[in-house]
Amino acid sequence: MHTAWGLRQDFIGGTERFLIDLAKELRTFGFDAFVVCSNMQPEIEVEGVKVIGRVPESFQEEFRSSDPNIAEFMRSAVYRDTASAQSLRNVSNYVEEQLQGIDADILHLNAFSAAVYFETDRPLVVTNHENELELDRFWGEGSFATMVELIRSDPKALGSTDRLFTPSHHYAGKYTLELGRKIEANPLGTDLQRFGRLGRKTHSADRTVLVPSRFFPGQKGQDVALSACRLLKDEGHTRFKFLFTGVREYYLSEVEKFRDDARALQVEDAVTIKSFASMDEAYQQTDIVVSPERYCSYGLSITESLASGRPTVLTRIPTYLEIARRFPHAHFVPVDDPSALAKAIVAADNQTDTETASILFRLNNDFRSCAERYARTYLDLLGVDGSTEK
């Protein structure tokens, strides 16, 4: 399995979590699953999974100069900052160089953008973890439209790809129509072994409200949560303390601005910004989870929260509705509405029985089901009947 991003032992984001969890589950089925990524360390082990670091020699100087900001490296050194056929070829060429000499029967890439002009004679699976807004925010305005145009008009685009997936049914349908290629949905779910405790945290006088997303307010809505914190304080609900996670080294300027905003709103005493080695530790310290995202391609953190039995306040975006609308410990609010968010936090705090809802969620969102669907896909591509029908 491949990601053009880095994968480190001290910080694992959403796509990296998917790769590690998928590799672990595949290994329980008997596959020899490992990850190739953009690391300077030739090989490390993350949660028992072999992670091979590959940065092509011609890119190593630029990689070192930007490390640990892999996002900046990918934009400036690989993609080259313009939305074009050439920039997408640049990404595919980079990935091809990374995977030269890698001994594998199946290749699994994790972005359409990496696969558009990727060439291989081995079976190739691609799972896309970026929606159109995320793609444009990262690669630059017009990147998604450029990619769609190329895939629809150029027979060589995605020419090596055998199966295309996305975690969301919503985006599978959307991309199938827009790209003119069959995109299959394979919802991720949650590794239930990592989130073993059901029910709510034992309450103290204070209530911890966790905002577990990567620290990028423009998408993740941490600014909305901060405004809701101010409204709760105005209404006398001073027991709510907000915990923000997802901080990486290259978000520090964003974090400092956020701290300034908290001071301006006079809620700095109710705000903590902290990194966790493992997110299950964060959920264990939490009473309520909020995710005021403006857009999201799936929602891994909310599946973890709902599986952990935490009342969870979510925006009414398509992927969140798809994942959570059937479960009573999910509370929905409009996008960009701090007042509705504040009210929903109070309502969630009054919810008492979440254990049954958590069990129902787990039954419907076990990550092993996702891994099994990929395992059967790999077997099919290798000419082995992966079905259980007789």
Secondary structure as the mmCIF struct_conf table of DSSP 4:
data_model
#
loop_
_struct_conf.conf_type_id
_struct_conf.id
_struct_conf.beg_label_comp_id
_struct_conf.beg_label_asym_id
_struct_conf.beg_label_seq_id
_struct_conf.end_label_comp_id
_struct_conf.end_label_asym_id
_struct_conf.end_label_seq_id
STRN STRN1 HIS A 2 HIS A 2
BEND BEND1 ALA A 4 TRP A 5
BEND BEND2 GLN A 9 ASP A 10
HELX_RH_AL_P HELX_RH_AL_P1 GLY A 14 PHE A 29
TURN_TY1_P TURN_TY1_P1 GLY A 30 GLY A 30
STRN STRN2 VAL A 35 CYS A 37
BEND BEND3 SER A 38 SER A 38
BEND BEND4 MET A 40 PRO A 42
STRN STRN3 GLU A 43 VAL A 46
TURN_TY1_P TURN_TY1_P2 GLU A 47 GLY A 48
STRN STRN4 VAL A 49 GLY A 53
HELX_RH_3T_P HELX_RH_3T_P1 GLU A 57 PHE A 59
HELX_RH_AL_P HELX_RH_AL_P2 GLN A 60 SER A 66
TURN_TY1_P TURN_TY1_P3 ASP A 67 PRO A 68
HELX_RH_AL_P HELX_RH_AL_P3 ILE A 70 PHE A 73
HELX_RH_PI_P HELX_RH_PI_P1 MET A 74 TYR A 79
TURN_TY1_P TURN_TY1_P4 ARG A 80 ASP A 81
BEND BEND5 SER A 84 SER A 84
HELX_RH_AL_P HELX_RH_AL_P4 ALA A 85 LEU A 99
TURN_TY1_P TURN_TY1_P5 GLN A 100 GLY A 101
BEND BEND6 ASP A 105 ASP A 105
STRN STRN5 LEU A 107 LEU A 109
BEND BEND7 ASN A 110 ASN A 110
HELX_RH_AL_P HELX_RH_AL_P5 PHE A 112 ALA A 115
TURN_TY1_P TURN_TY1_P6 VAL A 116 TYR A 117
BEND BEND8 ASP A 121 ARG A 122
STRN STRN6 LEU A 124 THR A 127
HELX_RH_AL_P HELX_RH_AL_P6 GLU A 132 TRP A 139
TURN_TY1_P TURN_TY1_P7 GLU A 141 GLY A 142
HELX_RH_AL_P HELX_RH_AL_P7 SER A 143 SER A 153
TURN_TY1_P TURN_TY1_P8 PRO A 155 SER A 160
BEND BEND9 ASP A 162 ASP A 162
STRN STRN7 ARG A 163 THR A 166
BEND BEND10 PRO A 167 PRO A 167
HELX_RH_AL_P HELX_RH_AL_P8 HIS A 169 LEU A 179
BEND BEND11 GLY A 180 ARG A 181
STRN STRN8 GLU A 184 ALA A 185
STRN STRN9 THR A 190 THR A 190
TURN_TY1_P TURN_TY1_P9 LEU A 192 ARG A 194
BEND BEND12 GLY A 199 GLY A 199
HELX_LH_PP_P HELX_LH_PP_P1 ARG A 200 HIS A 203
BEND BEND13 ALA A 205 ASP A 206
STRN STRN10 ARG A 207 VAL A 211
BEND BEND14 SER A 213 SER A 213
BEND BEND15 PHE A 215 PHE A 215
HELX_RH_AL_P HELX_RH_AL_P9 PRO A 217 LYS A 220
HELX_RH_AL_P HELX_RH_AL_P10 GLN A 222 ASP A 234
TURN_TY1_P TURN_TY1_P10 GLU A 235 GLY A 236
TURN_TY1_P TURN_TY1_P11 THR A 238 ARG A 239
STRN STRN11 PHE A 240 PHE A 244
HELX_RH_3T_P HELX_RH_3T_P2 GLU A 249 TYR A 251
HELX_RH_AL_P HELX_RH_AL_P11 LEU A 252 ALA A 264
TURN_TY1_P TURN_TY1_P12 LEU A 265 GLN A 266
HELX_RH_3T_P HELX_RH_3T_P3 GLU A 268 ALA A 270
STRN STRN12 VAL A 271 ILE A 273
BEND BEND16 ALA A 277 SER A 278
HELX_RH_AL_P HELX_RH_AL_P12 MET A 279 GLN A 284
TURN_TY1_P TURN_TY1_P13 GLN A 285 GLN A 285
BEND BEND17 ASP A 287 ASP A 287
STRN STRN13 ILE A 288 SER A 291
BEND BEND18 ARG A 294 ARG A 294
BEND BEND19 SER A 297 TYR A 298
HELX_RH_AL_P HELX_RH_AL_P13 LEU A 300 ALA A 307
TURN_TY1_P TURN_TY1_P14 SER A 308 GLY A 309
STRN STRN14 THR A 312 THR A 315
HELX_RH_AL_P HELX_RH_AL_P14 PRO A 318 ALA A 324
TURN_TY1_P TURN_TY1_P15 ARG A 325 ARG A 326
TURN_TY1_P TURN_TY1_P16 PRO A 328 HIS A 329
STRN STRN15 ALA A 330 VAL A 333
TURN_TY1_P TURN_TY1_P17 VAL A 335 ASP A 336
HELX_RH_AL_P HELX_RH_AL_P15 PRO A 338 ASP A 349
TURN_TY1_P TURN_TY1_P18 ASN A 350 ASN A 350
HELX_RH_AL_P HELX_RH_AL_P16 GLU A 355 ASN A 364
STRN STRN16 ASP A 366 ASP A 366
HELX_RH_AL_P HELX_RH_AL_P17 PHE A 367 LEU A 381
TURN_TY1_P TURN_TY1_P19 LEU A 382 GLY A 383
#
